[in-house]
Amino acid sequence: MNGTELPLRREQRLGHRETPADRAAADAAWHVLEAANELGDEAAVAACRRVIDASLNGACADRADLKLVTEYFR
């Protein structure tokens, strides 16, 4: 690296698919997953797993699943 190059953030590196928004959704999904497991809320557990899987695979999660995750504690 010469003096004119700037180091790339993790989000900017080649092959890195996860954006900060995806990371936040996955983090929220883990918290909701824990609560949903304790409450026996199978629909929420399934939605959380889909959001987490999408994040790990670099895919976009379904809007309905994201909405459930973001509004679960409201």
VENFEN-V883871 format. One record per residue. N is the residue number from 1. RES is the residue in one small letter. SS is DSSP state (H for helix, E for strand, L for the rest). Layout:
N:RES:SS
N:RES:SS
This chain:
1:m:L
2:n:L
3:g:L
4:t:L
5:e:L
6:l:L
7:p:L
8:l:L
9:r:L
10:r:H
11:e:H
12:q:H
13:r:L
14:l:L
15:g:L
16:h:L
17:r:L
18:e:L
19:t:L
20:p:H
21:a:H
22:d:H
23:r:H
24:a:H
25:a:H
26:a:H
27:d:H
28:a:H
29:a:H
30:w:H
31:h:H
32:v:H
33:l:H
34:e:H
35:a:H
36:a:H
37:n:H
38:e:H
39:l:H
40:g:L
41:d:L
42:e:H
43:a:H
44:a:H
45:v:H
46:a:H
47:a:H
48:c:H
49:r:H
50:r:H
51:v:H
52:i:H
53:d:H
54:a:H
55:s:H
56:l:H
57:n:H
58:g:L
59:a:L
60:c:L
61:a:L
62:d:L
63:r:H
64:a:H
65:d:H
66:l:H
67:k:H
68:l:H
69:v:H
70:t:H
71:e:H
72:y:L
73:f:L
74:r:L
